[in-house]
Amino acid sequence: MADAAARGKNQEWKRAGVWYLAGSNSCVYSNPKEELGATLHIAQTSNRRFREDEFLIPRELTEGRKAIRVRVKFAPVTTPLFPGHPLPELAWSEINYSAYSFVMPRAWIRPGI
């Protein structure tokens, strides 16, 4: 994250955190017929891929700024769902990013109360 007012200048980027996207459109489950039966690896893939997620930026990186710049870096994880399962194509795409700022209102106290 960087201050938008510093655009074109020597910007100081500050790390805002790691955005973990838990979940995917594939999952694996095991439901053996016997209680202590051998583990089954049953992979299911859904055709529903659109998702909405959020990432909270620490206040100390946004406080007192009129605008910010955000850089998102894709870091693929090459861990299969279970040993021996093929890795899917690792890619990233997005449609839109929105930023919201929540500001607490100042307390107003009437004189004489």
N, C-alpha and C positions, 0 to 999 in steps of 0.2 A: 504494500500500500504506500502511496506517495501523495504529497500535497499537490493538488492540481494547480495551485498558484505558481509552483516551481517549474511548470512545463517549459521545456526547451533549455532549461538551465541544468546545472549539475544536480540532478535529483538524488535525494537520499531515500532509497526504498527500504521500508521496514517490514519485517515478516509479521503477518497478521495471524498466522497459525496454519494448521493442516486441515483441509476440508476433506474429511472422510465421507465417501458416499456408500454407506452401508446398503447392502441389497443389490439386486440386479434383476434381470428378467429370467435368470436360471437359478434353480435351487436343487439340492440333493436331499433325499430322505431315505430312511431305512425302516422297514416294518416287517421283520421276519415273522413267520407263522408261529414259531416256538419262542418262548421267552428268552432263552439263551441261544437261539439259533444264530447262524452265521450272518454277519453284517451284509445287507444288501445295499448297493449303491444305485438308487433310482433317480436319474436326473430328469427334471422337467423344465421346459422353457416356455415362457408365456409370450404371446405376440403383443403384449402391452408394454411399450417402451417409454412412453412419455412420463416424465416425473418432474416434480417441483421440489426444491430443496432450499434450505437457508443456511447461511453462515454468518455468525455474529462477529463483528469486528470490535476489538477492545476500545473502550471509550478514550483511552489515552492516545490512540492513533487518529481519532476524529475530532476530539474536543477543540473548539475554537476555530475550526476550518469551515470555509464556505463550500468547498468542493474537495473531493479526493479522487485519486486515480488508483485503479485496482488492476493487478496483473494476475491472471489465473494460469497456472502451469500444470499441464497434464503429466502425471507420473504413473504409468501403468504398473500393475501388480501382476506378476507372472506366477501366481499360485493357482493350481487347478482346483476345481471343486472337490475332488478326491484323487488320490494317487492313480495315475494311469489315464485319467480323463483328459481329452484333448483341450487345449486352450482355445477359446474363441478369439476372433479378431479383436485386437486391442485398439480402440479408437475413442475419440471424444468429439462431441459436437454440442452446440448449444443454440438456443433460439434467442434468449433475452436475459439480461441481467437487470435487476432493479435494486436501488439502494434506498433505504428508509432511515431517517434519523428521528429518534425519540428524544424529545427535550422536555424535562420536567418544568412545569410553570413556576415562576417565582411566587413566593408567598407574599400576599398583600395583606398588611395589617392596618386597620383603621386607627388613626391616632385617638387616644383617649379610651381605648378598650383594654 
